């Protein structure tokens, strides 16, 4: 019986096409055929400021919502942080008291004891993030960049982007990153290790101006820290202390010292975006193929990875699909697949615990 699994790409040499889009219509600064580097600015747009509704009457403990005797600004006025918006004067019981603006912007409205401030617009510049060639420009919106390199997709990411030099910090795929080995020599690099066992490692990496981190596993208690720090984190296996699977680790080791773009964008399973690492090098003699929609049908001979259970992270080859359910080690009867691991051991694993790797 055919099975359509989740697919993770671990490919040493591929032609990739990635969109870079502005969040609002603006100006695209490159043309078709332009060569770009990750730090090149390819687009620019004005980002609308936030709207802040300030309850001035409540802050000044007014009995009425009528601010007209106290307000010091008019609709359309520009204000800076600290400018007086409302204050008492003369015989007013608010004499000496006032309300100052917490934001810079324009007064957009005054009503019912509240003042509406539209904060100042800012300019957003869009970096290329990838090294490659612009193959299509969408006027005012963005561009598509064609990239050649190795691709590793992850399971979880911290929703940030980075670019640096690949720095494999460990000798074995089950060895965690040791915070004592992180110093200013790591500046500008993408660190690789099996896991991160404490928040000190994350903070020390930030102090060393690390540009990203690729881990096999991340403790769930460190997720908030990973999302708050300034560089991206990509997890390849799962949440917890897990080694990096052998195909992923071997590929990272092979490209030690190469330039890398790392992106921690997350979307729902089956979505177009996955956390990913793109390495700008290719195996000698290998021909890069264009990335196409992956084949989701799992067949005999397919390369697979185990994603749950006692064999989690192990890789192997699909050798069969028994037609009837079998007993798992958990005592549950389930349909599954027979897999020959890289070690030569043959195991039976539930279909839901297998993903296609390639």
Secondary structure by P-SEA (a helix, b strand, c coil): cccccbbbbbccbbbbbbbbbbccbbbbccccccccccccccbbbbbbbbbbbbcccccccccccccccccccccccccccccccccccccccccccccccccccccccccccbbbbbcbbbbbbbcccccccccccccccbbbbbbbbbbbbbccccccccccccccccccccccccccccccccccbbbbccccccaaaaaaaaaacccbbbbccccccaaaaaaaccbbbbbccccccccccaaaaaaaaaaccccccccccccccccccccbbbbccccccbbbbccccccccccccbbbbbcccccccbbbbbcccccbbbbccccbbbbbbbbbcccccccccccccccccc
